[in-house]
């Protein structure tokens, strides 16, 4: 029922053109937080008030602040203001979006696509943590950590939006080939439109939307290169022999000097990185 695949594509194109890309069911606290975070001079008090009004979001923010990734010599923090000050605005955005996407996966409205949404988010988190682990191998190289982690984690938001929209159109969902084609060919444009609409920094938008084409010999973006190489690890599903044989043939890995690394060490480091966030991004 609803739109067919051709009509659905026309709707997506219209959404991008009008920048009216919103996902139904996003927690109001997250929407308000994203709006406030567009202002570089937003006060901590304003952010604290929004976070405090959502118990589940508050728990995630406190969890992130007290995780191994943000350990502090002053010990655990128990206040929202202290947690926000410790993790910073980039991480606050990430926690809010992780909470929002987790909420979508629990909504009855999206039951037909919940499993796929979960897979996409899990891959995005894995991409970010593996890229971070790989970046630790680059001694003396300056890497934009926020762009690397946020770009990886947000690289799948276009696919999540597309699935959320498709959930209301039975004819589209039943056309599996069409859905896969749409996911592969339109997710980058949708991701870019969403992140620009949320006013993420250009470096984050670029990382999330260009890493898949980083194999281009003319690419000079180390963040995109790291995410591309991380994608090889993610897609290998733990087959370290496959990764080891592939890396010496991959242009981004050669550019970074990562053609010969120990895949098992990278996977172990990434697992520790993921654990260090204390479940705040699950």
PyMOL commands that set and color helices and strands:
alter all, ss='L'
color gray80, all
select helices_A, chain A and resi 5-18+28-36+44-52+55-65+68-70+80-105+108-135+145-153+157-166+170-174+176-197+202-213+222-236+240-247+251-256+263-276
alter helices_A, ss='H'
color red, helices_A
deselect
rebuild
show_as cartoon
